[in-house]
Amino acid sequence: MLATPEAFVLALGGIAMLRARQQAFVTAFATNFTLGALVTFMVTISGLDRSLGQRRGSTSQMRQQPSS
């Protein structure tokens, strides 16, 4: 059991979560705010916040000049 590949464990965990995710989608997309729920989901899975944060961090580091 200790030699189980990490990808297999992650896939098995994802399969186990399918029913809970399905119920969450049914609940989220059954209201008046379906577009908001869809946009929130897409931004969450895209990793947009992480890529912007990394980009901002690298540019701000480039712009900083050493203090004398």
N, C-alpha and C positions, 0 to 999 in steps of 0.2 A: 504494500500500500504506500510506503514511503517513496517508492520509485515511480509513482504516477506522474506523468508529465503535467506541468502547470497548465498548459492549454486545455488539456482534457478536463481538469478540475474546474477551470473557468467556464468551459462549455457546458458541463454538467450543472453548474450553479445557474447559468443562464437559462437552461431548459427548466430547471426547478422553479424559476421565477416567472415563467411564462403566464401561468394562470393569474398571478397577482398583477402582472403588468397589463394583461388583458382587461381585468376588472378596473384598473386605474384608467385605462384608455376609454372604456365604456362610460365611466363616471365623468371624466374630463371633457369628453366630446359630446355629451348628451345635454349640455346646458346652452345658454345663449352666448357663451364666450368661447365657442369652438375655435375661432381663428386665433385668439390669444393663447389658447392651450397648445395649438399646433405650432405657433411661432416660438413659444417658450420651449417646447420639446426640441424643435430643430436647433435652436441656439444652444441648448444644453448638450445635445449629442455632438454638435459640430466642434466643440472645444473653442469657440470663438473668443470667449473671455480669456482663456489661457494664452492663445496666440497673440491677442492684442496686448496683454500684460507683458509678455516676453518682449514684444516688439517695442513697447513703450520703454521698458527697462533698458534695452540695449541702446535706443536712441538717446535717452536721457543721460546714459553713461558716456556716450560719445560727445554730447554737447558740454558736459561738465569740464571745466578747465581746472587744472590743479591750482590750489591756493598757494600764494607765495608768502 
